[in-house]
Amino acid sequence: MRWFKESKKNFKSIFQKYTKKPFHITLIYTLSIILPIGLILLLFNKSTSTILPVAALITMVVSWMLFSLLNSIQDGQLKKMQAEQKQLIIEKEIAEATAKARSEFLSTMSHEIRTPMNAVIGMSHILLQDNPSEEQIPNLKILKFSAENLLSLINDILDYNKLESGKLNFEKTNFSLKDTVNSITHSLKTKVRENNNQLVINMNEDVPEYIVGDPTRLAQVLNNLLSNAIKFTEDGQVTLHIQCQKEDEKNVVLDFAVTDTGIGIPEDKLDHIFESFTQACSSTTRKFGGTGLGLAIIKKILEHQGSQIQLKSKVGEGSTFYFTLQFAKGEAPKLSEIERDNNLKSLSGTKVLLVEDNKINQLIANRFLKKWDINYDVADNGAIALEKVQKNDYDVVLMDLQMPTMDGYTATAKIRNLEGHKYQQLPIIALTASAMLEERNRVYTVGMNDYVTKPFNPIELYSAINKYINVA
């Protein structure tokens, strides 16, 4: 039985070897036809001298033409498939290179734009902590809120693919809905006056003041809708309605509606108004400005929270944009944000290395680190930081990512490769101005322990430092 399997295997190998060319196939095919015909004729005592040569010739010619044609078609298909495969590989490489270039561009733009924003938000925090007068506090809060809101818009424009891919993350923070709405309305006062409008806030009494959700995203949605309503309304009224649809012990469902008495939207444009980079007409962009991205972002933000933006509009009479969101019920905090900032305990005895090339960022960090009684050194780039960690003992390193000479990633990798247990255990916290998820993942890959996004909230920075030190 074994010899039969071996013979079968050898026959199969020989057959495959000699059936790759049309000539070999033709011979095999002709013999397979002529031999049976010859045997049949011999059995019936028929003459084979004339019939077999003619049959063999006809069979060979026909089979040669047939197999040549089939082989030509097969070769053509194979070459086409190979060409398509090569093209796909090239397109894949181009797509990967484009994605990488895009990611690097967005990361750089994020860093460059967020760096000056760090100064604005950081200074607003500092001014709020420096015992401002009662008259200054509302203005400083508006400054801080507006800067943070602008930062949120920057993040969405720089990383809009998060919204497209469904990777957008939402916070679960206890916040005051009343304070959020007040901050939005105060920041829009100038626009309201410019268009001679009235801005009315209609919040029902049964709406809880404190809820749990993402205040930045909610502010972004409401601010965008109110800004649009004010922009497209002159000598009219814009109203924000907030009412409780239903509630139980833990959750509340709120209805939001922004109504204006502005120019309205044509009926044939209602289905397209929420598309990216779309406005009602080109003249709208020329007259009122804007990118046409705001409503598309709103639509995505609400969809990711299980809601939908609805619209009713009539040309010449105005528009109403409305949506519904569910929140967990919150509770009033024991201390205000300013009080929390002022009541952070001293971190005296802590030594920190601040690795930062931007002088404004150094100034902002300097104010906070001094306020918390932290002893610190400054390194303008990663190369200097590498020298300093070998000469001094630090409790924490605050590492910027994009710097000249040596960036934060390279510096961290080199620190981790130094001989000595302390270099592997030294806490390194990234100070990143990038909103890109890829950048944040890379932070952990190179060996950093944590990251704080710039412009940083002082409480977040304090918490990150305090997390990695032992204070007596």
C-alpha positions, 0 to 999 in steps of 0.5 A: 500500500505504501508503494502505491501512495509513493507512486501516486505522489511521484505521478502527481509531481511529474504530471504537475511538472509537465502540464505547465506549458500548452505543448505538454498539455497538448501531447498528453491530451492527444494521447489520452484521446488517440490511444483509446480510439486506437484500442477500440479500432483494434478490438473491432479489427478496423484499419487504423492506418488512415484514421489514427493519423488524421484523428491525431493531427486534428486533435493536436491542432484543435487542442493546441489552439484551445490550450494556447488560448486558455493559457494566454487568458490565464497568463493575462489574468495572472499578470493583471492580478499581479499588477493589481496586487503591486498597485494595492501595495503601493497605494497602501504604502502611500496611505500609510505615509500620508496618515503618518505625515498627517498625524505628525502635522496635526501633532505639530499644529496642536503643539504650536496652537496649544502653547500660547493657549497654555499662557492664557489659561494658566494666567487666568488660573493665577489671576483667580488665585491672587485674591482678585476683587469681587468685580474682577472675578466674573471677568476672569471667569469669562476669560478662563471659560472662553479660553477653555472653550476655544481650546475645545474647538481647536481640539476638535478641528485638529483631531476631527477624525476622532468624531468620524471614527467614534473614538471621542471620549466623554468625561463624567464630571460633577458640574454646575449646569447653571454656572456653565450656562452663565459662563456661555451667556456672559462670553456672548454678550458682545456678540449680542450687543453687536447685533442688537439682540436679546438673549433670554435664558429660560431654565425651569425650576425643576432642572437640577443645578448639579449634574454629572457629565462632560461640561466641556462638550455640553458647553461646546454644543450650546455655545455653537448653537447660541453663537449661530443663532446670534450671528444670524439674528439682527434686532431680534431675540435668541432664547435657550430653553432647558427643561426637565423631561423626566427624572428618577433618584439617580438620573435626569433627562433634560430637553435643550432648545435654542430658538431665534427670530433670525433669517431662517433656513430654506427647506431644501437645505435642512437635510444638508445643514449638518454635513461637514463644511456646509452652510445654507449657501455660499453667500452665508460664508461670505457675509457671516463667516465660519467654516461650516464645521460647527453643526457637523461637530454638534451632530457627532457629539450628540450621536456619540451620547445617544442623542440627535440634533433636531431642527425646525426652521422657516425662512424669515421667521427663525429657527429652533435647534433642539436635543435631549440628553440624559445625565446622572444627578450631581451634588454641590461641591464642598469647595469652589474651584478657587477655594480648591486651588487655594487649599492644596497642601504644601509639597515642601521637600519635593524636588522637580526637574522641569524640562521645557523650552518655551519661556512662557510655559516655564513662567506659568509652571514657575508660578504654580510650583512656587505656590506649592513650595516645590524646589525645582530646576529647569532644563531647556531641552532633553539633552540638558535634562539627561545631564541634570538627572545624572548629577542630581536626585529628583522626585519627579521629572516634568518632560515636554515632548517637542523640544530642540536638540533632543525631544522628550521621547528621546530623553526619556528613552535615554534616561531609562537606559542609564545604569542604575535602578533609580533611573528606571523608577524615576517618575517622568510625567509628560507635559504634552500640548498635543491632543492626538491619541497617538502621541499619548500612546507613545508617551507610555511606550517610551517609558513615561509614567503619566501625562498632563495635557497643556494648557494644564489645569493646576489641580491636574498638575498638582495631582499628577506630581502628588501621585508619584511622591511621598510627602512626610 
